């Protein structure tokens, strides 16, 4: 189960990125997981992260 993660289209810095001030500066790489909008309704890519479940 130690497979490397496949490249993710949103793993590069995104133009909509807004820095989450709660993380240390050395972790701020401009990626979605460090964005203030990550997994919120403000994120324009929320559908990608949640998937296409019909539940």
N, C-alpha and C positions, 0 to 999 in steps of 0.2 A: 504493500500500500504506500510505499515511498515513491510513487510515480511523480515525475516533475509535472507541474501545472502546464497545460498547453497555453500557447500565446493567446492573450485575451485582447480583443480589439480596443478595450478601454483601459489598457494597462499603461499606455503612454499618457503624458500630460494632456489634459483636455482644455479646450478654449473656454469652457464654462466653469472651470475650477475656481472655487472660493476656499481659501485656506481655512482649515479648522484650527482656531487659535489655541485649542486645548492640547494639541500635540507639540512635542519639542521641535524646535526649528530644524534640527538635524534629520528629522523624519519627514519633513515637508518636501515631498518630491513631486507635487503637482498631480498626483494620481487620484482617481475617484475615491479610493478607500480613505483618503485624508481630506476629502472635500466636506464642507459644511452641509452640502445638499445631498450627500451620499445616503441612499435608501430613504429619502424623504419625497414628498409629493412635489417639491420644488425641483427635483432632479429631472432634466429632460430625457434621461435614459432609464428611468425607473422601470419601464416595461421590460427592458433587457435584463435587469437584475432579478426581477420577480419571475420572469418566464411567462409562458403562455397557458397557465393552468386555467381551466374553466370551472373552478370551484367557487 
